[in-house]
Amino acid sequence: MNTSRFSRALIYGVLLIAAFFFLAPLYVMLATSFKDAAQIRAGNLLSLPTSLNLDSWRLAWDSACTGVDCRGLKPYFVNSVVMAVPAVLISTAWGAINGYVLSLWKFKGSELLFGFMLFGVFMPFQVVLLPMSQVLGFLGLSSSLSGLVLVHCIAGLAGTTLFFRNYYAAIPRELVNAARMDGAGFWRIFWRIVLPMSTPILMVTLIWQFTNIWNDFLFGVAFSGADSKPITVGLNNMANTSSSVKSYNVDMAAAVIAGLPTMLVYVLAGQYFVKGLTAGAVKG
């Protein structure tokens, strides 16, 4: 009994230490964002602010200079929302249909096709920058939010297809065959039978895609224009401002604002992410 209690206490102790080191940067960011310049110069990284100073948050959101202009993160935040929402929905729907076909409507060469698609999971995105820029130029989507949506849909296609294909492989084929014998077609089976069973993997894919797209910097800096830059590029511009006086409180507030949507997603829906990942691990 004593050994069991000691082991449990040791485990909790290790977890608490790990949580402290993991959350320490977030604490420093939050504490610094609420300090004014005098408190930052006089205190240390771990000291609490003597008073809550919201000016840094206002500057980070609406009027902080970025080195290029004097806009805050607000326009970049809006650009990221306009880009991320359709890209997440389209890439998730696209992956669901691909996974449905490759698992429950197999055809000759479907396994080979799926194998080729898996290359997209491991391929570094730097490889596609030049050909993708040429495609966007050909389509007239260069330096636009629509072009970024297309890029993220294509870049996420391999991952979303893998998620749904492995999850749908665990659905008994007898269920689909029975529906086909009753006269149900491709789309009716998908909408009436398969999709209602897909809530766990839908949550996984939505969270995964939203996190990747919102936090992306490579595509944002390579394919965006002056008025279509996502929030990661705006945050980079703000942190690398050419101002002679560094406003660490504004930079920290901006970093928290940029990361807040993904943090909220994991706090509110993190349990569904874990359940969805384990739900598709039985077969595939």
N, C-alpha and C positions, 0 to 999 in steps of 0.2 A: 504493500500500500504506500509506504513512504517513498519507495523507488518510483512508483507511478506518479506521485505528486511532484517529486523532484524533477522527473522528466518533463512533466507538463509545465512546471514553472520555468524550466530551462528553455523550452520551446517558446513560451510566451515572452521570455526575456530577450531571446534572439530576435523574435518578430518585432518587439518594441524598439530594439536598437536599429533594426533595418528600417522600420517605419520612420524613426527619427532622422536617419541620414537621407531617406528618400524625400521626406517632407521639409527638411531644412531649407533647401533652395526656395520652395514655395513660400515658406514663412519669411525669408529674407526679402523676397520680391514684394510681398504684401506689406511688411513693415516699412520698407524703404519707400514704397509708393505713397504712404501716408505721412511721410516726413517732409519738412521743408529743407532748403539748402543748408541752413544753419545747423539743424539737427543732424544732417548727414555728415557734415564736417566735424561736429563735436562728438558724435556718438560712435558706436561700432555697429557692425552688421547685425548683431543679434539683439541690440537694444530696442525696446519698444518705443514708438513715437510718443512724445509728451502730449501731443494733441493731434487730432485727425485733420490733416490738411488735404482737402479735396481738389485744390487747384491743379495738382499734377494730373489727376484723372480728367479734369475738364480740358487741360491743354493736350493731353494724349488723345482725347477723343475728337476735339473739334478745332484746335488752333495751334498745334505744335509745329514748329518748322522742321522739315525733313531734309533740308539741304538742297531740294529741288524746288519746292514751293513751301507755303506755310499752311498747308492743310493737315489736320490731324488724321486719325485712323478711320474716321467716319466714312469717307467715300470708299476706302479700301475694304472696310467691313461690309458695306453694301454690295460691292463687287463680288466679294467672296460668297455672300448669301445667294446672289443672283446666279453665280456660277455653280456653287456646290449643290443646291437643291435639285435642279434638273439633272445635273450630271449623276448624282447619287440615284435618283429615281430611274433614269434611263438605263444606267449600267446594271442596276439591280434587276430590272425587268428583263433586260437583254440576257443576263446571265441565267435567270430563272428559266427562260424559254430554251436556251442552249442546254442547260442541265437536264431539262425535261426530255428533250429530244435524244440526247446522248445516253440517257439512262433507261428510259422507258419506251422509246421508239427507235431502237437501234437499227442501223442500216449497214450495208456492206461498206467497210472502210471507216465506220464511226469511231472505233477504238484508235485507229491510226490518226484520224483527225483530232481526236481529243489529246493524243500524245503530242502532236504538233502544237496544239494550243497551250499545252503546259510550258512550252518554251517561254511564253510570255510572262510566266510567273517568275522565272529566274533571270530573264534578260535585263541587263542594266538599261535604264531609261535614257542614259546619255547616248546610246547607240542610235536612237530613233529621232534625235533632235533635228538633224539635217533633213532626212526624208520627210519628217512630219511638217517641218516648216515649208518645204516645197509643196506638199499636199495642201496645206492651209492657204498658201499663195494661189495655187491653182483654183481652189474653191472660193477664193475671195474672202476668206475668214481670218486673214492675218491680223494680229494685234486687236482682237475682239474677244468679248466674253463668249460669244457663240463658238469661236475657235477653241477656246479653253475647255468649254463643255464637251466638244467633240474629242479633244485630246484625252481628257480624263475618262470618257466613256470607253474609248479604245484601249487605253492603258489599263483600265480595271477589268476588261472583259475576261481575260484569262483567269484572274482570281475569282470573280463572281461565278464563272462557269464551273470552276473546280468545286466551290462550296456547294452549289446546287446539285451538281452531278453526283457527288458523293452522298449527299443527303437523300436524293431521290432514289439512289441505288438500293436503299434500305426499304423502300416501299414495295410490297409484294406485287409482282407482275400479274398474279392472278386477279388482283383488284382491277387493274387496267383492262385485262382480257375480258373480264366479266362485263365491264362497262361497254367495251367494244361490241360484245355479243348482243347487248341490249340496244345497240344502235347509236351509242354516243361516239362522236367524232373527236378529232384531235383537240380542238379548242374547248369543247364541252367537258371533256375529261380533265383538262387543265384547270378550268375555272371552277368546276363543281366538285372535283375529287382531290386533285393534287394541290392546288393553291391553298385551300382551307387547312391542309396538313402542314403548310410550310411556314407557320408563324415563327418557330425557333430559328430556322436558317435565314428567314427574312430579316429578323432583328440582327443577327450576326453580320449579314452582308451590308445592311444599312449603316450600322455603326462602323464597320470596317471601312467602307467606302467614304463615309463622311469624314472620318479621321484622316484618311490618306489624302483626300482632296482638299480639305480645309488646311492641313498642315503642309501641303506641297509648296515648295519654293522653286524647284528646277523648272517646271513647266511655266510657272507664273512669271519668272524673270525672263524666260526665253521667248514666250509667245504672246505676252501681253503688250498693250500699247500704253500711252500716257494716261488714258482714261479707263483702262481696263485692268489695272494692276490689282492683284488680290492682297489680302491683309498681310501675308507673310512678306511680300515685297515692300509694302508700306512700312512694316515694322523694321525691316532691314534698313530702309532709307532713314528712318527716324533714329535708329541706334547709331548710324554712321554719319550723322549730321556734321557739317563742317564748322559748327558753332564753336567759339573759343571756350565757352563755359559749358561743361557737360552737365546735363540735368538728369541725374541718375533716377530721381523720383519719377520723372515723366517717362523715362525708358522702362522702368519697372511696371508702372501703371499700364503702359502700352502693351507690354509683354503679357500681363494678366488678362487684359481685354482680348488680345489675340488668341489666348489659349482657353478662355472661358467657355466658349461653345462646346469644345470637345470634352472639357472637364465635366460640364453639366450633362452631356450625353452619357458619359460613363457612370456618373453618380446616379442618374435616373434610370438607366437601362443596362447597367453593367451585369446584373444578375441574368438577364436574358441573353447576353453575349456568351457567358460561360455555359448556360444550359444549351444554347444553340450549337456551340462547338462540340459538346459531348454527345448531342443527339445524333449527329451524323457520323459518329466514330464507330458504329457497329459494323457497317459493311461499306465496301467501296474500294 
